Amino acid sequence: MTSEVVEDTAEQDVFGGVDSHADTIHVAVISDNGGHLADAEFSTTAAGYAAALAFLNAHGQVTAIGVEGTSSYGAGFTRAARSAGLDVVEVNRPDRAERRRVGKSDPIDAYAAARAALSGRASSAPKDDTVAGIRALHNAARSAIKARTAALNQITHLLFTAPETIRARYGQLKGADRTDTLARLRPTGDAVHVAVLTALKSLARRVKELTAEHEELIKTLDGEVTAHNPGLRAAYGVGPDTAAQLLVTAGGNPDRMRTEASFAALCGAAPVPASSGRTNRHRLSRGGDRAANAALYRIALVRMSSDPRTRDYVARQTAAGRTKKEIIRLLKRAIAREMFRCLTTTVTVPGIADLRPLRQAKNITLTAAARHFGVWPATISTLERGIRRDDTLAHTYRDWLNAA
């Protein structure tokens, strides 16, 4: 009789749920009809993950496992579960209304994650490890620039309250001139002057160090992003920081994004119905990944300032009576559609490596080439180095060089 019970248990389909933390994970198991079977806590170590998987498999055939934080605290368990051939889905935390109704604890959250996997409410594939390096570099670069901004603000406010002689001498300097001058200071004078000048010198040196650190990180990040998705990096207006943010948002896994509309919603760029009664309208989405939304905004601004097609579009929409905010919303939605294609399909990037050698072989200067096409020399230079993508100009430029 006991063997029959064990056999029935082993053959039933079960769903797992995991509430992850820094040191522990809480694992819950439910049947395919939602009944609670068991839950237990395990450590966030290789042995703990193995024990958690054995605990799940002991209760039946695991159909899917819902995990909170698949790219944070649950990353280790997610890797272990996927290596074991189990299906893992990403689970968002329970909404506030449900949490107020049923309370919060590790078992409650674990069972909620399991029910989300069972119902299909959680169906997104977890972020994979292909963008882990890009995420790390991106976070480091962002922290460097934030620390640099904080140091610059400290210098500004310190000069506001500094003694008049210091304020008159250094308060009018701006940008790199001020930072370079303050970094070379040799504090002299009374105790107050020495203290203030020492603080300014320390902050200025910190700014210079963080600037160099950020430039080095961005250079490395650019190489990683270009190698991972050259089509995305080559898109007009997409720099290394913007491309990295979009890759981190997408998770490096095309299976996470089924349609371009879902990606637009993920980026907070999809219009949301806001109709009621006689009112029929849409509003901007306030959800989604706000960092990804900011990335789309930066791309839109770059294209509005320098892309001829976008400038023509803005002119037409302005003539039609739309405001700048409405035009940017439309642009972000269109850019989200383009970014989705770059993230989910292989985009061929035309080669430009032959342009500079061809120009040099013809003994043509950057200034002469730029004058012929009516652009700045920097435009030709960035095109030759692959910093700016303009396929039409590249083809025309190559034909002109061959005919010269």
C-alpha positions as CSV (number, residue, x, y, z in Angstrom):
1,M,0.0,0.0,0.0
2,T,2.9,2.4,0.9
3,S,4.6,1.7,-2.4
4,E,1.4,2.5,-4.4
5,V,1.2,5.9,-2.6
6,V,4.8,6.7,-3.4
7,E,4.3,5.7,-7.0
8,D,1.2,7.9,-7.3
9,T,3.1,10.8,-5.8
10,A,6.0,10.4,-8.1
11,E,3.8,10.3,-11.2
12,Q,1.7,13.4,-10.4
13,D,2.4,16.7,-12.0
14,V,3.5,19.4,-9.5
15,F,4.5,23.0,-9.7
16,G,7.2,24.7,-7.6
17,G,7.5,28.2,-6.3
18,V,10.6,29.9,-4.9
19,D,10.9,33.0,-2.7
20,S,14.5,34.0,-2.9
21,H,16.7,35.9,-0.4
22,A,20.4,36.6,0.0
23,D,21.1,33.6,2.3
24,T,18.1,31.4,1.9
25,I,15.4,30.3,-0.5
26,H,12.0,29.1,0.5
27,V,10.6,26.4,-1.8
28,A,6.9,25.4,-2.0
29,V,5.3,22.6,-4.0
30,I,1.6,22.5,-5.1
31,S,-0.3,19.9,-7.1
32,D,-1.7,20.5,-10.6
33,N,-5.1,21.4,-9.0
34,G,-3.5,24.0,-6.7
35,G,-3.4,22.0,-3.5
36,H,-0.5,22.7,-1.1
37,L,1.8,19.7,-0.8
38,A,4.9,20.9,1.1
39,D,7.4,23.7,1.6
40,A,10.9,24.0,3.0
41,E,13.8,26.4,3.4
42,F,17.3,25.9,1.8
43,S,20.6,27.7,1.8
44,T,21.8,29.7,-1.2
45,T,24.7,27.3,-1.9
46,A,25.3,24.7,-4.5
47,A,24.4,22.0,-1.9
48,G,21.3,23.9,-1.0
49,Y,20.2,24.2,-4.6
50,A,20.7,20.5,-5.1
51,A,18.7,19.7,-2.0
52,A,15.9,22.1,-3.2
53,L,15.7,20.4,-6.5
54,A,15.6,16.9,-4.9
55,F,12.8,18.2,-2.6
56,L,10.8,19.3,-5.6
57,N,11.4,16.1,-7.6
58,A,10.4,14.0,-4.6
59,H,6.8,15.2,-4.8
60,G,6.2,14.4,-8.5
61,Q,7.0,15.4,-12.0
62,V,7.9,19.1,-11.9
63,T,6.1,20.9,-14.7
64,A,7.4,24.4,-14.0
65,I,8.9,26.5,-11.2
66,G,8.0,30.1,-10.5
67,V,10.9,32.1,-9.1
68,E,11.0,35.6,-7.7
69,G,14.1,37.5,-8.7
70,T,15.6,35.3,-11.4
71,S,18.3,37.9,-12.1
72,S,19.0,38.8,-8.5
73,Y,18.7,36.7,-5.4
74,G,17.2,33.8,-7.3
75,A,19.9,33.8,-10.1
76,G,21.8,30.9,-8.5
77,F,18.8,28.6,-8.1
78,T,17.6,29.6,-11.6
79,R,20.9,28.4,-13.1
80,A,20.8,25.2,-11.2
81,A,17.2,24.4,-12.1
82,R,17.7,25.1,-15.8
83,S,20.9,23.1,-15.8
84,A,18.8,20.2,-14.5
85,G,16.4,20.6,-17.4
86,L,13.5,22.1,-15.5
87,D,11.3,24.9,-16.8
88,V,11.7,28.1,-14.9
89,V,9.4,31.2,-15.2
90,E,9.9,34.6,-13.8
91,V,7.4,35.7,-11.1
92,N,6.7,39.3,-10.1
93,R,6.1,40.0,-6.5
94,P,2.4,39.8,-5.4
95,D,0.4,43.0,-5.9
96,R,-0.2,45.1,-2.8
97,A,-3.9,44.3,-2.6
98,E,-3.3,40.6,-2.4
99,R,-0.4,41.1,0.1
100,R,-2.7,43.2,2.4
101,R,-5.4,40.5,2.1
102,V,-3.3,37.3,2.8
103,G,-0.3,38.8,4.6
104,K,3.4,38.2,3.9
105,S,5.8,35.5,4.8
106,D,8.3,33.3,3.0
107,P,6.0,30.3,2.7
108,I,3.1,32.6,1.5
109,D,5.3,34.1,-1.2
110,A,6.6,30.8,-2.3
111,Y,3.1,29.3,-2.6
112,A,2.0,32.4,-4.5
113,A,4.9,32.0,-6.9
114,A,3.9,28.4,-7.5
115,R,0.3,29.3,-8.2
116,A,1.5,32.0,-10.6
117,A,3.4,29.3,-12.5
118,L,0.4,27.0,-12.4
119,S,-2.2,29.5,-13.6
120,G,0.1,30.8,-16.4
121,R,0.0,34.3,-15.0
122,A,3.8,34.0,-14.8
123,S,5.1,32.9,-18.2
124,S,8.2,35.0,-18.9
125,A,11.4,33.1,-19.4
126,P,14.1,34.2,-17.0
127,K,16.9,36.5,-18.0
128,D,19.9,34.4,-19.1
129,D,23.6,34.9,-18.4
130,T,24.6,36.2,-21.8
131,V,24.1,39.8,-20.6
132,A,25.5,39.3,-17.1
133,G,28.8,40.9,-18.0
134,I,27.1,43.8,-19.8
135,R,24.8,44.3,-16.7
136,A,27.9,44.4,-14.4
137,L,29.8,46.9,-16.6
138,H,26.7,49.1,-17.0
139,N,26.0,49.2,-13.3
140,A,29.7,50.1,-12.6
141,A,29.7,52.8,-15.2
142,R,26.4,54.3,-13.9
143,S,27.7,54.3,-10.3
144,A,30.9,56.0,-11.5
145,I,29.1,58.8,-13.2
146,K,26.7,59.2,-10.2
147,A,29.7,59.5,-7.9
148,R,31.3,62.0,-10.3
149,T,28.1,64.1,-10.4
150,A,28.0,64.1,-6.6
151,A,31.6,65.3,-6.3
152,L,31.0,68.1,-8.9
153,N,27.9,69.2,-6.9
154,Q,30.0,69.2,-3.7
155,I,32.6,71.4,-5.4
156,T,29.9,73.9,-6.6
157,H,28.2,74.2,-3.2
158,L,31.5,74.4,-1.4
159,L,32.6,77.3,-3.5
160,F,29.3,79.0,-2.7
161,T,30.2,79.2,1.0
162,A,34.0,79.4,0.7
163,P,35.9,82.5,1.9
164,E,35.7,85.4,-0.5
165,T,39.3,85.1,-1.8
166,I,38.7,81.5,-2.8
167,R,35.3,82.2,-4.2
168,A,36.6,85.1,-6.3
169,R,39.5,83.1,-7.7
170,Y,37.9,79.8,-8.5
171,G,34.1,80.4,-8.5
172,Q,34.1,81.8,-12.1
173,L,35.9,78.8,-13.5
174,K,33.7,76.2,-15.3
175,G,33.9,72.6,-16.4
176,A,37.2,70.9,-17.0
177,D,39.1,74.2,-16.4
178,R,37.9,74.4,-12.8
179,T,38.5,70.7,-12.1
180,D,42.1,70.8,-13.5
181,T,42.9,74.0,-11.6
182,L,41.5,72.7,-8.3
183,A,43.3,69.4,-8.7
184,R,46.7,71.2,-8.9
185,L,46.1,73.3,-5.8
186,R,48.8,73.8,-3.1
187,P,46.7,74.8,-0.1
188,T,48.2,77.8,1.8
189,G,46.9,80.5,4.2
190,D,45.2,80.3,7.5
191,A,43.5,77.2,8.9
192,V,40.2,77.8,7.2
193,H,41.7,78.5,3.8
194,V,43.9,75.4,4.0
195,A,40.9,73.2,5.0
196,V,38.7,74.5,2.2
197,L,41.3,74.3,-0.5
198,T,42.3,70.8,0.6
199,A,38.7,69.7,0.4
200,L,38.4,71.3,-3.1
201,K,41.6,69.6,-4.3
202,S,40.4,66.2,-3.0
203,L,37.1,66.5,-4.7
204,A,38.6,67.7,-8.0
205,R,41.0,64.7,-8.0
206,R,38.1,62.4,-7.3
207,V,36.3,63.9,-10.3
208,K,39.2,63.3,-12.6
209,E,39.7,59.7,-11.4
210,L,36.0,58.9,-11.8
211,T,36.0,60.5,-15.2
212,A,38.9,58.3,-16.4
213,E,37.3,55.3,-14.7
214,H,33.9,56.0,-16.5
215,E,35.6,56.4,-19.9
216,E,37.5,53.1,-19.5
217,L,34.3,51.3,-18.4
218,I,32.3,52.7,-21.3
219,K,35.1,51.7,-23.8
220,T,34.9,48.1,-22.4
221,L,31.1,48.2,-22.4
222,D,31.1,49.4,-26.0
223,G,33.1,46.4,-27.1
224,E,30.9,43.9,-25.2
225,V,27.7,45.4,-26.5
226,T,29.0,45.5,-30.1
227,A,30.1,41.9,-30.0
228,H,26.7,40.8,-28.4
229,N,24.4,42.7,-30.8
230,P,26.1,44.7,-33.5
231,G,22.8,45.6,-35.2
232,L,21.5,47.3,-32.0
233,R,24.7,49.2,-31.4
234,A,24.8,50.4,-35.0
235,A,21.3,51.8,-34.9
236,Y,21.1,55.6,-35.3
237,G,21.3,57.3,-31.9
238,V,22.1,54.2,-29.9
239,G,25.3,54.6,-27.8
240,P,27.0,52.0,-25.7
241,D,25.1,53.0,-22.5
242,T,21.7,53.1,-24.2
243,A,22.4,49.8,-26.0
244,A,23.5,48.2,-22.7
245,Q,20.3,49.3,-20.9
246,L,18.1,47.9,-23.7
247,L,20.0,44.6,-23.6
248,V,19.7,44.4,-19.8
249,T,15.9,45.2,-20.0
250,A,15.4,42.5,-22.6
251,G,17.6,40.0,-20.7
252,G,19.5,38.8,-23.7
253,N,16.8,36.2,-24.3
254,P,14.5,36.7,-27.3
255,D,12.0,34.2,-25.9
256,R,11.1,36.8,-23.2
257,M,9.5,39.1,-25.7
258,R,6.8,37.6,-27.8
259,T,5.6,40.7,-29.7
260,E,6.9,44.3,-30.2
261,A,3.8,45.5,-28.4
262,S,4.8,43.6,-25.3
263,F,8.3,45.1,-25.5
264,A,6.9,48.6,-25.9
265,A,4.8,47.9,-22.8
266,L,7.9,46.7,-21.0
267,C,9.6,50.0,-21.8
268,G,6.6,52.0,-20.8
269,A,6.2,53.3,-24.3
270,A,2.8,51.8,-25.1
271,P,-0.4,54.0,-25.0
272,V,-2.8,52.8,-22.3
273,P,-6.6,53.2,-22.7
274,A,-8.0,55.8,-20.3
275,S,-11.6,56.0,-21.6
276,S,-14.6,56.4,-19.4
277,G,-18.2,57.3,-20.3
278,R,-18.2,59.9,-23.1
279,T,-14.4,60.3,-22.8
280,N,-12.4,58.2,-25.3
281,R,-8.6,58.7,-25.0
282,H,-5.3,57.1,-24.3
283,R,-2.6,58.2,-21.8
284,L,1.1,57.5,-21.5
285,S,2.0,54.3,-19.7
286,R,3.6,55.0,-16.3
287,G,4.7,51.4,-15.8
288,G,7.4,49.2,-17.3
289,D,11.2,49.7,-16.9
290,R,11.7,53.4,-16.5
291,A,15.4,53.1,-17.3
292,A,14.5,51.5,-20.7
293,N,12.0,54.3,-21.2
294,A,14.7,56.8,-20.6
295,A,16.9,55.0,-23.1
296,L,14.2,55.4,-25.8
297,Y,13.9,59.0,-24.8
298,R,17.6,59.7,-25.4
299,I,17.4,58.0,-28.8
300,A,14.5,60.1,-29.7
301,L,16.3,63.3,-28.7
302,V,19.4,62.4,-30.7
303,R,17.3,61.7,-33.8
304,M,15.3,64.8,-33.4
305,S,18.5,66.9,-33.5
306,S,20.5,65.2,-36.2
307,D,18.5,62.6,-38.2
308,P,17.0,64.1,-41.4
309,R,14.1,61.6,-41.5
310,T,13.1,62.3,-37.9
311,R,13.4,66.0,-38.3
312,D,11.1,65.8,-41.3
313,Y,8.6,63.7,-39.3
314,V,8.8,66.2,-36.4
315,A,8.1,69.1,-38.8
316,R,5.0,67.3,-40.3
317,Q,3.6,66.5,-36.9
318,T,4.2,70.0,-35.6
319,A,2.4,71.4,-38.6
320,A,-0.5,69.0,-37.8
321,G,-0.8,70.7,-34.4
322,R,0.9,68.1,-32.1
323,T,2.9,69.2,-29.1
324,K,6.5,68.3,-28.6
325,K,5.5,65.9,-25.8
326,E,3.1,64.1,-28.1
327,I,5.7,63.9,-30.9
328,I,8.2,62.4,-28.5
329,R,5.6,59.8,-27.4
330,L,5.0,58.8,-31.0
331,L,8.7,58.6,-31.7
332,K,9.4,56.4,-28.6
333,R,6.7,54.0,-29.7
334,A,8.2,53.8,-33.2
335,I,11.8,53.5,-31.8
336,A,10.6,50.7,-29.5
337,R,9.3,48.8,-32.6
338,E,12.8,49.2,-34.3
339,M,14.7,48.2,-31.1
340,F,12.5,45.1,-30.8
341,R,13.6,44.0,-34.3
342,C,17.2,44.6,-33.4
343,L,16.9,42.6,-30.1
344,T,15.0,39.6,-31.6
345,T,16.5,39.2,-35.1
346,T,19.9,39.3,-36.6
347,V,20.5,42.7,-38.2
348,T,23.2,42.8,-40.8
349,V,25.5,45.8,-40.4
350,P,27.1,47.0,-43.6
351,G,30.9,47.0,-43.5
352,I,32.7,50.4,-43.3
353,A,36.2,49.2,-42.7
354,D,37.2,50.0,-46.3
355,L,36.2,53.6,-46.2
356,R,39.2,55.2,-44.5
357,P,41.9,53.2,-46.3
358,L,40.1,54.0,-49.6
359,R,40.1,57.7,-48.8
360,Q,43.7,57.7,-47.8
361,A,44.7,55.8,-50.9
362,K,43.0,58.5,-53.0
363,N,44.9,61.1,-50.9
364,I,41.6,62.9,-50.0
365,T,41.4,64.8,-46.7
366,L,38.5,64.6,-44.3
367,T,37.8,68.3,-45.0
368,A,37.6,67.8,-48.7
369,A,35.2,64.8,-48.4
370,A,33.0,66.7,-45.9
371,R,32.9,69.7,-48.2
372,H,31.8,67.6,-51.1
373,F,28.8,66.1,-49.1
374,G,28.0,69.3,-47.3
375,V,28.6,67.9,-43.8
376,W,31.1,68.5,-41.0
377,P,34.4,66.6,-41.1
378,A,33.5,65.0,-37.8
379,T,30.5,63.3,-39.5
380,I,32.8,61.6,-42.0
381,S,35.3,60.7,-39.3
382,T,32.7,59.1,-37.1
383,L,31.2,57.3,-40.1
384,E,34.7,55.8,-41.0
385,R,35.3,54.7,-37.4
386,G,31.9,53.0,-37.0
387,I,30.8,55.4,-34.3
388,R,27.9,56.7,-36.3
389,R,25.8,54.6,-38.7
390,D,24.4,56.1,-41.8
391,D,24.0,53.4,-44.5
392,T,22.9,55.9,-47.2
393,L,25.8,58.2,-46.7
394,A,28.2,55.2,-46.4
395,H,27.1,53.8,-49.8
396,T,27.2,57.2,-51.5
397,Y,30.6,58.0,-49.9
398,R,32.0,54.7,-51.1
399,D,30.8,55.2,-54.7
400,W,32.3,58.7,-54.7
401,L,35.6,57.4,-53.4
402,N,35.7,54.7,-56.1
403,A,35.0,57.2,-58.8
404,A,37.5,59.8,-57.6
